[in-house]
């Protein structure tokens, strides 16, 4: 008998994570010798799976741990605009970052909650995440701040690249939110709409955190309809 589907977990997948990559300053560090961790986003690992690194350092708000449905990878924000590089559908296994650490060697600490959970995730992935048979730790070991990074944030079903340029601009005008999405010169607008209760995190642009959490609502549905359109 197969595993019983958890309807609650399925219902909680109501967030699009928009992640800005290639921000520049990190790649310019270490005399230009830092290798961008996001290079794994477009390659299969040695185990045959796709994983996604979230800028910066692979970390994100664990409040959304089981709620991420899609990750949109974008380039840098210029004038409030950014291009969507890829749409990533998160696997059911989802987030690879965990809060509790179970020590297999000692029952005394079996249920110990590790305070520095991110460092522990890094250590585990440094031992087992390989690309082309080579450990990611060996690829990145000379990067500044490498030991602070989590190499793989999400396990994903697929990575889909758009066939046309999709440019997104999200503004706030007179207390209302509106979105403009430009597809190879053709602009689609959802117009202005009153802010809904479940639209409490409408972004203006992708800031220094490099991340936007877009929750289910008008703008979420509009953006989802565009990125799932097979025409693009």
N, CA and C of each residue as an Amber inpcrd file, in Angstrom:
protein
   696
   0.8450000  -1.1960000   0.0000000   0.0000000   0.0000000   0.0000000
   0.8820000   1.2490000   0.0000000   0.5510000   2.1760000  -0.8530000
   1.3590000   3.3790000  -0.9440000   1.1760000   4.2710000   0.2600000
   2.0530000   5.2640000   0.3590000   2.0000000   6.2040000   1.4690000
   0.7520000   7.0650000   1.3630000   0.0380000   7.2160000   2.4650000
  -1.1850000   8.0090000   2.4950000  -0.8560000   9.4780000   2.2690000
  -1.5780000  10.0850000   1.3480000  -1.3390000  11.4840000   1.0160000
  -1.7770000  12.3930000   2.1530000  -0.9270000  13.3200000   2.4880000
  -1.2270000  14.2480000   3.5630000  -1.8570000  15.5030000   2.9720000
  -3.1830000  15.6160000   3.0690000  -3.9000000  16.7430000   2.4770000
  -3.5070000  18.0680000   3.1070000  -3.1650000  18.0330000   4.4000000
  -2.7780000  19.2560000   5.0830000  -1.5120000  19.8340000   4.5010000
  -0.4910000  18.9720000   4.2830000   0.7640000  19.4360000   3.7150000
   0.5530000  19.9840000   2.3170000  -0.3360000  19.2910000   1.5360000
  -0.6060000  19.7240000   0.1780000  -1.2450000  21.1150000   0.1750000
  -2.1550000  21.3530000   1.0790000  -2.8470000  22.6240000   1.1640000
  -1.9040000  23.7540000   1.5550000  -0.8720000  23.4450000   2.3240000
   0.0450000  24.4650000   2.8150000   1.0050000  24.9740000   1.7390000
   1.0480000  24.3340000   0.5670000   1.9200000  24.7830000  -0.5090000
   1.2980000  26.0080000  -1.1740000   1.4620000  27.1540000  -0.5480000
   0.7680000  28.3530000  -1.0110000   1.6900000  29.5620000  -1.1110000
   2.9880000  29.3180000  -1.3310000   3.9540000  30.4160000  -1.3920000
   4.8610000  30.2460000  -2.6110000   5.0590000  31.3450000  -3.3300000
   6.0790000  31.3970000  -4.3820000   7.2760000  32.1360000  -3.8060000
   8.4280000  31.5200000  -3.8440000   9.6550000  32.1690000  -3.3830000
  10.3530000  32.7400000  -4.6140000  10.5540000  34.0530000  -4.6220000
  11.2580000  34.7130000  -5.7210000  12.6770000  35.0050000  -5.2490000
  13.6550000  34.4560000  -5.9550000  15.0390000  34.5150000  -5.4950000
  15.9520000  35.1390000  -6.5440000  16.6310000  36.2070000  -6.1550000
  17.5480000  36.9100000  -7.0560000  18.9300000  36.2640000  -6.9950000
  19.4460000  35.9120000  -8.1590000  20.7770000  35.2900000  -8.2200000
  21.7930000  36.2640000  -8.8330000  23.0650000  35.8260000  -8.8180000
  24.1350000  36.5670000  -9.4860000  24.1640000  38.0330000  -9.0690000
  24.1900000  38.2640000  -7.7650000  24.1400000  39.6350000  -7.2670000
  25.4620000  40.3870000  -7.4460000  26.5380000  39.6730000  -7.7070000
  27.7730000  40.3510000  -8.0930000  28.8060000  40.5260000  -7.0120000
  28.4310000  41.0930000  -5.8610000  29.4200000  41.4290000  -4.8390000
  30.1420000  40.1800000  -4.3170000  29.4130000  39.0920000  -4.1290000
  30.0590000  37.8730000  -3.6300000  31.0130000  37.2960000  -4.6770000
  30.5980000  37.3100000  -5.9180000  31.4400000  36.7530000  -6.9860000
  32.7130000  37.5680000  -7.1770000  32.6580000  38.8430000  -6.8170000
  33.8350000  39.6980000  -6.9570000  34.8090000  39.5580000  -5.7840000
  34.3570000  38.8790000  -4.7120000  35.2080000  38.7040000  -3.5410000
  36.3190000  37.6990000  -3.7780000  37.2540000  37.6760000  -2.8220000
  38.3730000  36.7270000  -2.9290000  39.1240000  36.9010000  -4.2520000
  39.2960000  38.1730000  -4.6490000  39.9930000  38.5300000  -5.8830000
  39.3480000  37.9010000  -7.1120000  38.0080000  37.7750000  -7.0430000
  37.2680000  37.2180000  -8.1750000  37.3000000  35.6990000  -8.2520000
  37.7820000  35.0540000  -7.1880000  37.9220000  33.5860000  -7.2080000
  36.7690000  32.8480000  -6.5430000  35.7950000  33.5870000  -5.9820000
  34.6240000  32.9000000  -5.4230000  33.7880000  32.2990000  -6.5500000
  33.3760000  31.0540000  -6.3690000  32.5200000  30.3840000  -7.3440000
  31.0800000  30.4900000  -6.8600000  30.1800000  30.9620000  -7.7080000
  28.7870000  31.1310000  -7.3220000  28.1350000  29.8020000  -6.9630000
  27.6010000  29.7010000  -5.7430000  26.9720000  28.4510000  -5.3150000
  25.7650000  28.1020000  -6.1780000  25.1430000  29.1110000  -6.8080000
  23.9300000  28.8610000  -7.5880000  24.1830000  28.1290000  -8.9000000
  25.4350000  27.8090000  -9.2050000  25.6960000  27.0550000 -10.4380000
  25.0160000  25.6850000 -10.4110000  24.7170000  25.1700000  -9.2090000
  24.0720000  23.8480000  -9.1380000  22.6200000  23.9030000  -9.6010000
  22.0310000  25.1080000  -9.6750000  20.6090000  25.2200000  -9.9720000
  20.2270000  24.6880000 -11.3440000  21.1840000  24.5910000 -12.2370000
  20.8680000  24.1880000 -13.6050000  21.5350000  22.8770000 -14.0170000
  21.9990000  22.1210000 -13.0250000  22.6260000  20.8280000 -13.3180000
  22.0570000  19.7520000 -12.4010000  22.0180000  18.5280000 -12.8940000
  21.6110000  17.4010000 -12.0500000  22.7970000  16.9640000 -11.1950000
  22.4930000  16.5880000  -9.9540000  23.5390000  16.0700000  -9.0670000
  23.8990000  14.6490000  -9.4740000  24.9560000  14.1270000  -8.8950000
  25.4010000  12.7670000  -9.2170000  24.3550000  11.7160000  -8.8690000
  23.4430000  12.0330000  -7.9400000  22.3940000  11.0790000  -7.5730000
  21.1950000  11.1530000  -8.5110000  21.2780000  12.0020000  -9.5480000
  20.2130000  12.1020000 -10.5380000  19.1280000  13.0990000 -10.2090000
  19.2280000  13.7660000  -9.0570000  18.2140000  14.7300000  -8.6400000
  18.6500000  16.1630000  -8.9150000  17.6670000  17.0580000  -8.9590000
  17.9340000  18.4900000  -9.0480000  17.7810000  19.1240000  -7.6760000
  18.7080000  19.9980000  -7.3310000  18.6490000  20.7330000  -6.0770000
  18.8010000  22.2220000  -6.3750000  18.2650000  23.0400000  -5.4780000
  18.3170000  24.4850000  -5.6660000  19.0200000  25.1400000  -4.4850000
  19.9710000  25.9960000  -4.8200000  20.6520000  26.8190000  -3.8280000
  19.9530000  28.1720000  -3.7870000  19.5840000  28.6190000  -2.5950000
  18.8960000  29.8970000  -2.4340000  19.8850000  30.9680000  -1.9750000
  19.9840000  32.0450000  -2.7570000  20.8460000  33.1660000  -2.4100000
  20.2150000  33.9830000  -1.2760000  20.9760000  34.4720000  -0.2770000
  22.3920000  34.1820000  -0.0700000  22.6270000  33.0390000   0.9210000
  23.6660000  32.3020000   0.7410000  24.1390000  31.2590000   1.6540000
  23.2090000  30.0620000   1.7950000  22.1840000  29.9440000   0.9400000
  21.3170000  28.7730000   0.9810000  20.2700000  28.8030000   2.0740000
  20.2230000  29.8870000   2.8470000  19.3020000  29.9610000   3.9840000
  18.0350000  30.7280000   3.6100000  16.9400000  30.4270000   4.3140000
  15.7170000  31.1950000   4.1270000  14.8680000  31.0760000   5.3790000
  13.7600000  31.7910000   5.4210000  12.8950000  31.8310000   6.5990000
  12.1750000  30.4900000   6.7560000  12.4770000  29.7680000   7.8240000
  11.9020000  28.4380000   8.0290000  10.4050000  28.4770000   8.3370000
   9.8490000  29.6710000   8.5000000   8.4010000  29.7990000   8.6450000
   7.6910000  29.2130000   7.4260000   8.3730000  29.2900000   6.2770000
   7.7790000  28.8450000   5.0180000   8.2710000  27.4510000   4.6120000
   8.8890000  26.7450000   5.5250000   9.5630000  25.4840000   5.2140000
   8.7200000  24.5150000   4.4030000   7.4650000  24.3060000   4.7810000
   6.6110000  23.3280000   4.1000000   5.5840000  23.9800000   3.1930000
   5.7990000  25.2560000   2.8460000   4.7840000  25.9780000   2.0890000
   5.2290000  26.4070000   0.6910000   6.5190000  26.2360000   0.3810000
   7.0220000  26.6790000  -0.9110000   6.5420000  25.7520000  -2.0240000
   5.8170000  26.3140000  -2.9800000   5.3170000  25.5440000  -4.1220000
   6.2320000  25.7040000  -5.3290000   6.6010000  26.9420000  -5.5990000
   7.4980000  27.2450000  -6.7180000   8.6010000  28.1890000  -6.2480000
   9.7490000  28.0710000  -6.8960000  10.8190000  29.0470000  -6.7380000
  11.0330000  29.6810000  -8.1090000  10.9810000  31.0060000  -8.1620000
  11.3100000  31.7180000  -9.3860000  12.7100000  32.2790000  -9.2450000
  13.6020000  31.8690000 -10.1130000  14.9790000  32.3560000 -10.1110000
  15.0520000  33.5580000 -11.0410000  15.5890000  34.6680000 -10.5490000
  15.6350000  35.8850000 -11.3470000  17.0470000  36.4520000 -11.4000000
  17.2260000  37.3930000 -12.3210000  18.4880000  38.1200000 -12.3480000
  18.3850000  39.3180000 -11.4110000  19.3740000  40.1860000 -11.4450000
  19.3990000  41.3430000 -10.5450000  18.2580000  42.2970000 -10.8430000
  17.8200000  43.0200000  -9.8200000  16.7500000  43.9990000  -9.9680000
  17.3280000  45.3340000 -10.4360000  16.7960000  45.8500000 -11.5230000
  17.2320000  47.1540000 -12.0370000  15.9900000  48.0170000 -12.2480000
  15.8980000  49.1290000 -11.5260000  14.7490000  50.0110000 -11.6500000
  13.4440000  49.3330000 -11.2760000  13.4910000  48.4190000 -10.3150000
  12.2840000  47.7160000  -9.8940000  11.8680000  46.5950000 -10.8300000
  12.6760000  46.3330000 -11.8570000  12.3680000  45.2670000 -12.8140000
  13.3620000  44.1190000 -12.6860000  12.8990000  42.9300000 -12.9640000
  13.8030000  41.7860000 -13.0250000  13.2710000  40.7680000 -14.0280000
  14.1740000  39.9610000 -14.5870000  13.8030000  38.9220000 -15.5360000
  13.7380000  37.5710000 -14.8280000  12.7310000  36.7810000 -15.1800000
  12.6370000  35.4240000 -14.6350000  13.5330000  34.5100000 -15.4520000
  14.5160000  33.9030000 -14.7940000  15.4550000  33.0110000 -15.4650000
  14.8960000  31.6010000 -15.5500000  14.2110000  31.1610000 -14.4830000
  13.6680000  29.8040000 -14.4710000  12.5600000  29.6660000 -13.4380000
  11.6570000  28.7420000 -13.7060000  10.6190000  28.3530000 -12.7440000
  10.9960000  26.9820000 -12.1890000  11.0060000  26.8650000 -10.8760000
  11.3850000  25.6190000 -10.2180000  10.1880000  25.0950000  -9.4290000
   9.7990000  23.8580000  -9.6910000   8.7170000  23.2310000  -8.9320000
   9.3330000  22.4000000  -7.8150000   8.9890000  22.7210000  -6.5870000
   9.5900000  22.0630000  -5.4300000   9.0470000  20.6490000  -5.2740000
   9.9310000  19.7110000  -5.0070000   9.5730000  18.3120000  -4.8000000
   8.7890000  18.1560000  -3.4990000   8.0170000  17.0750000  -3.3910000
   7.2520000  16.8240000  -2.1650000   8.1580000  16.7420000  -0.9390000
   9.3840000  16.2500000  -1.1530000  10.3480000  16.1820000  -0.0470000
  10.7360000  17.5830000   0.3950000  10.7210000  18.4960000  -0.5760000
  10.8510000  19.9190000  -0.2820000  12.1490000  20.3640000   0.3380000
  12.0200000  21.0860000   1.4380000  13.1510000  21.7280000   2.0890000
  14.1110000  20.7120000   2.6920000  15.4070000  20.9190000   2.4590000
  16.4270000  20.0070000   2.9840000  17.0470000  20.5330000   4.2710000
  16.5440000  21.6670000   4.7640000  17.0320000  22.2330000   6.0170000
  16.1150000  21.7670000   7.1370000  16.6950000  21.2870000   8.2110000
  15.8790000  20.7780000   9.3110000  16.2570000  21.4910000  10.5970000
  15.3640000  21.4240000  11.5650000  15.5940000  22.1260000  12.8260000
  16.1820000  21.2270000  13.9000000  15.8090000  19.9650000  13.8940000
  16.2710000  19.0480000  14.9360000  17.3950000  18.1630000  14.4150000
  18.3650000  17.9190000  15.2480000  19.4880000  17.0510000  14.8840000
  19.4550000  15.8090000  15.7530000  19.3860000  14.6600000  15.1170000
  19.3410000  13.3960000  15.8470000  20.7320000  12.7520000  15.8150000
  21.3830000  12.7060000  16.9570000  22.7220000  12.1410000  17.0540000
  22.6380000  10.6170000  17.0480000  23.1460000   9.9870000  15.9890000
  23.0240000   8.5390000  15.8400000  23.9850000   7.7730000  16.7510000
  25.0000000   8.4480000  17.2480000  26.0260000   7.7660000  18.0330000
  25.7680000   7.8150000  19.5330000  24.8680000   8.6660000  19.9550000
  24.6350000   8.7960000  21.3860000  23.1590000   8.9890000  21.6990000
  22.5580000   8.0430000  22.4400000  21.1530000   8.1550000  22.8060000
  20.9310000   9.3180000  23.7690000  22.0120000   9.7090000  24.4600000
  21.8980000  10.7940000  25.4260000  21.4250000  12.0920000  24.7690000
  21.8480000  12.3150000  23.5200000  21.5000000  13.5360000  22.8070000
  20.5250000  13.2670000  21.6660000  19.7500000  12.2030000  21.7930000
  18.8930000  11.7630000  20.6970000  17.9140000  12.8430000  20.2370000
  17.3560000  13.5810000  21.1810000  16.3670000  14.5890000  20.8290000
  16.8850000  16.0120000  21.0350000  18.1850000  16.1360000  21.0210000
  18.7890000  17.4390000  21.2500000  18.5080000  18.3770000  20.0700000
  18.0120000  19.5760000  20.3430000  17.7580000  20.5620000  19.2940000
  19.0170000  21.3990000  19.0990000  19.6190000  21.2380000  17.9420000
  20.8720000  21.9350000  17.6570000  20.6310000  23.4320000  17.4890000
  21.3540000  24.2510000  18.2240000  21.1750000  25.6940000  18.1480000
  21.6370000  26.2250000  16.7940000  22.7880000  25.7460000  16.3460000
  23.3200000  26.2290000  15.0730000  22.9630000  25.2220000  13.9830000
  21.6800000  25.1560000  13.6180000  21.1980000  24.1280000  12.7000000
  21.7860000  24.2660000  11.3080000  22.0490000  25.5110000  10.8750000
  22.5560000  25.7050000   9.5270000  23.9700000  25.1500000   9.3630000
  24.7930000  25.3270000  10.3890000  26.1590000  24.8130000  10.3080000
  26.1530000  23.2980000  10.1980000  25.2110000  22.6590000  10.8870000
  25.1260000  21.2060000  10.8430000  24.6730000  20.7200000   9.4640000
  23.7480000  21.4460000   8.8490000  23.3080000  21.0920000   7.4990000
  24.4790000  21.1980000   6.5310000  25.2800000  22.2580000   6.7000000
  26.4540000  22.4270000   5.8400000  27.3970000  21.2300000   5.9600000
  27.6640000  20.8160000   7.1900000  28.5880000  19.7020000   7.3990000
  28.0910000  18.4210000   6.7450000  26.7760000  18.1690000   6.8510000
  26.2120000  16.9570000   6.2690000  26.2860000  16.9960000   4.7430000
  25.9110000  18.1380000   4.1560000  25.9250000  18.2370000   2.7020000
  27.3440000  18.2520000   2.1440000  28.2850000  18.7470000   2.9340000
  29.6820000  18.7580000   2.4960000  30.2100000  17.3410000   2.3000000
  29.5870000  16.3790000   2.9850000  30.0330000  14.9850000   2.8970000
  29.3540000  14.1920000   1.7820000  28.1440000  14.6480000   1.3540000
  27.4070000  13.7750000   0.4250000  26.9130000  14.4190000  -0.8710000
  26.9660000  15.7440000  -0.9980000  26.4520000  16.3720000  -2.2210000
  27.5540000  16.4030000  -3.2880000  27.3070000  15.6540000  -4.3780000
  28.3000000  15.5420000  -5.4400000  27.7220000  15.9300000  -6.7950000
  28.5850000  16.4890000  -7.6310000  28.2520000  16.7960000  -9.0200000
  29.4120000  16.2900000  -9.8760000  29.0960000  15.4290000 -10.8360000
  30.1560000  14.8230000 -11.6370000  31.1000000  14.0040000 -10.7850000
  30.5780000  13.4560000  -9.6820000  31.3840000  12.6320000  -8.7850000
  32.2760000  13.4180000  -7.8460000  32.2200000  14.7340000  -7.9220000
  33.0870000  15.5690000  -7.0810000  32.2530000  16.2360000  -5.9920000
  32.7240000  16.1810000  -4.7480000  32.0160000  16.8010000  -3.6400000
  31.9440000  18.3170000  -3.8250000  30.7660000  18.8840000  -3.5300000
  30.6250000  20.3340000  -3.6320000  31.5750000  21.0520000  -2.6890000
  31.8780000  20.4420000  -1.5630000  32.8100000  21.0750000  -0.6300000
  34.1610000  21.3080000  -1.2980000  34.6030000  20.3360000  -2.0960000
  35.8830000  20.4780000  -2.7880000  35.8290000  21.5330000  -3.8850000
  34.6330000  21.7070000  -4.4800000  34.4650000  22.7340000  -5.5140000
  34.5290000  24.1300000  -4.9020000  33.8850000  24.2890000  -3.7390000
  33.7190000  25.6110000  -3.1370000  34.6980000  25.9110000  -1.9980000
  35.5640000  24.9860000  -1.6500000  36.3420000  25.1090000  -0.4110000
  37.1970000  26.3690000  -0.3150000  37.5550000  26.9660000  -1.4390000
  38.3690000  28.1830000  -1.4020000  37.5270000  29.4580000  -1.4060000
  36.2040000  29.3020000  -1.4500000  35.3210000  30.4720000  -1.3870000
  35.3700000  31.1160000  -0.0070000  35.3190000  32.4500000   0.0230000
  35.1920000  33.1470000   1.2980000  33.8190000  32.8370000   1.8870000
  33.7830000  32.4820000   3.1660000  32.5210000  32.1950000   3.8330000
  31.8860000  30.8840000   3.4270000  32.6430000  30.0020000   2.8060000
  32.0560000  28.7450000   2.3260000  31.4430000  27.9120000   3.4460000
  32.0730000  27.8880000   4.6280000  31.5660000  27.0550000   5.7200000
  30.2570000  27.5780000   6.3040000  29.8320000  28.7620000   5.8870000
  28.5400000  29.2930000   6.3270000  27.4240000  28.9250000   5.3580000
  27.7770000  28.3700000   4.2150000  26.7940000  28.1490000   3.1530000
  26.1380000  26.7740000   3.2450000  24.8380000  26.7450000   2.8900000
  24.1240000  25.4830000   2.7160000  24.0200000  25.2590000   1.2210000
  24.5850000  24.1750000   0.7220000  24.6950000  23.9850000  -0.7180000
  23.3540000  23.7500000  -1.4020000  22.4760000  22.9650000  -0.7870000
  21.1970000  22.6130000  -1.4010000  20.0730000  22.9270000  -0.4270000
  19.2190000  23.8880000  -0.7690000  18.1060000  24.2710000   0.1000000
  16.8800000  23.4110000  -0.1690000  16.5870000  23.1930000  -1.4640000
  15.4130000  22.4220000  -1.8510000  15.7820000  21.2850000  -2.8040000
  15.0650000  20.1920000  -2.6800000  15.0500000  19.1650000  -3.7170000
  13.8610000  19.4970000  -4.6020000  14.0360000  19.4300000  -5.9220000
  12.9740000  19.8940000  -6.8180000  12.5820000  18.8470000  -7.8500000
  11.3520000  18.9810000  -8.3640000  10.8640000  18.0770000  -9.4040000
  11.4770000  18.4140000 -10.7490000  11.4680000  19.6970000 -11.0880000
  12.0080000  20.0930000 -12.3800000  12.3680000  21.5740000 -12.3850000
  13.1970000  21.9230000 -13.3450000  13.5910000  23.3150000 -13.5670000
  13.1990000  23.6530000 -14.9980000  12.3350000  24.6570000 -15.1680000
  11.8310000  25.0030000 -16.4920000  12.3080000  26.3990000 -16.8740000
  12.9570000  26.4840000 -18.0390000  13.4620000  27.7690000 -18.5300000
  12.4510000  28.3660000 -19.5080000  12.1300000  29.6530000 -19.4080000
  11.1830000  30.2640000 -20.3540000  11.7860000  30.3710000 -21.7450000
  10.9410000  30.2390000 -22.7560000  11.4040000  30.3650000 -24.1430000
  11.4090000  31.8160000 -24.5960000  10.7120000  32.6850000 -23.8380000
  10.6890000  34.1060000 -24.1390000  11.1070000  34.8860000 -22.8930000
  11.5340000  36.1060000 -23.0920000  11.9290000  36.9400000 -21.9630000
  10.6970000  37.3540000 -21.1620000  10.7260000  37.0710000 -19.8570000
   9.6320000  37.4700000 -18.9680000  10.1850000  38.4820000 -17.9740000
   9.7550000  39.7320000 -18.1190000  10.2000000  40.8020000 -17.2370000
   9.0700000  41.1730000 -16.2890000   9.3790000  41.2310000 -15.0030000
   8.3750000  41.5320000 -13.9950000   8.6890000  42.8650000 -13.3360000
   7.6560000  43.6920000 -13.1780000   7.7860000  44.9090000 -12.4040000
   6.5850000  44.9910000 -11.4770000   6.8500000  45.1490000 -10.1820000
   5.7840000  45.2020000  -9.1900000   5.8790000  46.5310000  -8.4610000
   4.8030000  47.2850000  -8.4780000   4.7880000  48.6250000  -7.8820000
   3.6990000  48.7570000  -6.8360000   3.7960000  49.8040000  -6.0540000
   2.7290000  50.1780000  -5.1370000   2.3280000  51.5990000  -5.4790000
   1.0420000  51.7920000  -5.7860000   0.5810000  53.1020000  -6.2010000
  -0.6460000  53.5160000  -5.3990000  -0.5270000  54.6150000  -4.6630000
  -1.6370000  55.1710000  -3.9000000  -2.3240000  54.1310000  -3.0070000
  -1.5150000  53.3320000  -2.3350000  -2.0660000  52.3620000  -1.3940000
  -2.5520000  51.0800000  -2.0280000  -2.5360000  51.0020000  -3.3740000
  -2.9350000  49.7810000  -4.0550000  -1.7220000  49.1050000  -4.6720000
  -1.8210000  47.7940000  -4.9050000  -0.7280000  47.0600000  -5.5080000
  -1.0740000  46.7530000  -6.9570000  -0.1120000  46.8060000  -7.8260000
  -0.3350000  46.3910000  -9.2070000   0.9170000  45.7180000  -9.7210000
   0.7450000  44.8730000 -10.7240000   1.8830000  44.1600000 -11.2990000
   1.8780000  44.3210000 -12.8030000   3.0260000  44.5110000 -13.3730000
   3.1820000  44.5270000 -14.8200000   4.1590000  43.4230000 -15.1960000
   3.7570000  42.5730000 -16.1090000   4.6410000  41.5060000 -16.5730000
   4.8130000  41.6750000 -18.0720000   6.0410000  41.8560000 -18.5070000
   6.3280000  42.0970000 -19.9200000   6.9320000  40.8410000 -20.5320000
   6.3480000  40.4000000 -21.6220000   6.7940000  39.1910000 -22.3010000
   7.2430000  39.5690000 -23.7090000   8.5440000  39.6460000 -23.9250000
   9.0720000  40.0250000 -25.2380000   8.3820000  41.2640000 -25.8040000
   8.2470000  42.2820000 -24.9710000   7.7030000  43.5430000 -25.4360000
   6.2040000  43.6960000 -25.2900000   5.4900000  42.6060000 -24.9910000
   4.0410000  42.6790000 -24.7860000   3.7800000  42.7520000 -23.2900000
   3.1290000  43.8190000 -22.8540000   2.9010000  44.0290000 -21.4220000
   1.5110000  43.5760000 -21.0050000   1.4560000  42.7460000 -19.9450000
   0.1920000  42.3270000 -19.3620000   0.0440000  43.0310000 -18.0220000
  -1.1290000  43.5500000 -17.7260000  -1.3400000  44.2210000 -16.4540000
  -2.5720000  43.6460000 -15.7660000  -2.4410000  43.4210000 -14.4690000
  -3.6030000  42.9690000 -13.7050000  -4.3590000  44.1520000 -13.1210000
  -3.9060000  45.3630000 -13.4270000  -4.5770000  46.5520000 -12.9400000
  -4.3860000  46.7370000 -11.4510000  -5.0830000  47.6750000 -10.9010000
  -4.9850000  47.9250000  -9.4760000  -6.0840000  47.1820000  -8.7440000
  -5.7740000  46.7540000  -7.5620000  -6.7770000  46.0490000  -6.7610000
  -6.5370000  46.3430000  -5.3020000  -7.5960000  46.2830000  -4.5310000
  -7.4710000  46.5340000  -3.1090000  -6.7220000  45.3920000  -2.4400000
  -5.9320000  45.7420000  -1.4770000  -5.1100000  44.7590000  -0.7770000
  -5.9810000  43.7670000  -0.0180000  -5.7750000  42.4780000  -0.2780000
  -6.5420000  41.4440000   0.3970000  -5.7820000  40.9430000   1.6150000
  -6.5010000  40.3120000   2.5150000  -5.9120000  39.8350000   3.7600000
  -4.7660000  38.8700000   3.5040000  -4.9250000  37.9740000   2.5190000
  -3.8760000  36.9900000   2.2680000  -2.8020000  37.5050000   1.3180000
  -2.8710000  38.7870000   0.9940000  -1.8250000  39.4100000   0.1830000
  -0.9690000  40.3280000   1.0540000  -0.6740000  39.8900000   2.2790000
  -0.0340000  40.7720000   3.2450000   1.4660000  40.9020000   3.0340000
   2.0140000  40.2500000   2.0080000   3.4460000  40.3860000   1.7620000
   3.6990000  40.7400000   0.3040000   2.9170000  41.6480000  -0.2390000
   3.1370000  42.0860000  -1.6130000   4.4990000  42.7820000  -1.6910000
   5.3770000  42.3330000  -2.5680000   6.7090000  42.9430000  -2.6520000
   6.7230000  44.1680000  -3.5580000   7.6010000  45.1030000  -3.2690000
   7.8370000  46.2170000  -4.1680000   8.9720000  45.8800000  -5.1220000
  10.0170000  45.2860000  -4.6100000  11.1090000  44.7930000  -5.4510000
  11.9290000  43.8080000  -4.6260000  12.8760000  43.1860000  -5.2550000
  13.7200000  42.2340000  -4.5330000  14.8420000  43.0150000  -3.8800000
  14.8360000  43.0850000  -2.5630000  15.8030000  43.8950000  -1.8360000
  17.1160000  43.1950000  -1.5790000  17.8330000  43.6910000  -0.5710000
  19.1570000  43.1680000  -0.2530000  19.1130000  41.7120000   0.2150000
  17.9500000  41.2700000   0.7160000  17.8550000  39.8790000   1.1700000
  17.8640000  38.9040000   0.0050000  17.6060000  39.4030000  -1.2090000
  17.5500000  38.5990000  -2.4320000  16.3370000  37.6870000  -2.5010000
  15.4100000  37.8040000  -1.5420000  14.2750000  36.8840000  -1.4740000
  12.9620000  37.6440000  -1.2860000  11.9130000  37.1770000  -1.9740000
  10.5400000  37.6160000  -1.7360000   9.7100000  36.3690000  -1.4590000
   8.8420000  36.4370000  -0.4540000   7.8810000  35.3640000  -0.1930000
   6.5140000  35.8760000  -0.6350000   6.0030000  35.3490000  -1.7240000
   4.7300000  35.8120000  -2.2650000   3.6490000  34.7960000  -1.9120000
   2.7230000  35.2030000  -1.0420000   1.6950000  34.2960000  -0.5640000
   0.4630000  34.3190000  -1.4650000  -0.3400000  33.2540000  -1.3540000
  -1.5010000  33.0680000  -2.2080000  -2.4330000  34.2750000  -2.1440000
  -2.8550000  34.7430000  -3.2940000  -3.7090000  35.9200000  -3.3770000
  -3.7440000  36.4040000  -4.8170000  -4.2040000  37.6250000  -5.0580000
  -4.3680000  38.1390000  -6.4170000  -3.0770000  38.1300000  -7.2250000
  -2.0350000  38.7380000  -6.6640000  -0.7690000  38.8310000  -7.3910000
  -0.1390000  37.4550000  -7.5710000  -0.2270000  36.6200000  -6.5490000
   0.2700000  35.2370000  -6.6130000  -0.3950000  34.5050000  -7.7760000
  -1.7180000  34.5760000  -7.8590000  -2.4660000  33.8680000  -8.8970000
  -2.1600000  34.4060000 -10.2810000  -1.9990000  35.7320000 -10.3740000
  -1.6870000  36.3540000 -11.6550000  -0.3190000  35.9110000 -12.1620000
   0.6650000  35.9720000 -11.2820000   2.0190000  35.5810000 -11.6600000
   2.0810000  34.0970000 -11.9900000   1.3790000  33.2780000 -11.2220000
   1.3570000  31.8350000 -11.4570000   0.7560000  31.5140000 -12.8180000
  -0.2990000  32.2320000 -13.1970000  -0.9480000  31.9960000 -14.4890000
   0.0120000  32.2830000 -15.6340000   0.8600000  33.2950000 -15.4590000
   1.8130000  33.6560000 -16.5130000   2.9220000  32.6070000 -16.6220000
   3.5110000  32.2350000 -15.4880000   4.6580000  31.3200000 -15.5550000
   4.2480000  29.8980000 -15.9270000   2.9580000  29.5540000 -15.7460000
   2.4920000  28.2230000 -16.1210000   1.8980000  28.1810000 -17.5250000
   1.9080000  29.3330000 -18.2120000   1.3940000  29.3860000 -19.5780000
   2.3640000  28.6790000 -20.5220000   1.9310000  27.6070000 -21.1750000
   2.8460000  26.8350000 -22.0380000   3.3850000  27.6270000 -23.2280000
   2.7440000  28.7510000 -23.5420000   3.2070000  29.5870000 -24.6460000
   4.5920000  30.1610000 -24.3730000   4.9090000  30.3090000 -23.0750000
   6.1730000  30.9430000 -22.7200000   7.1700000  29.9570000 -22.1580000
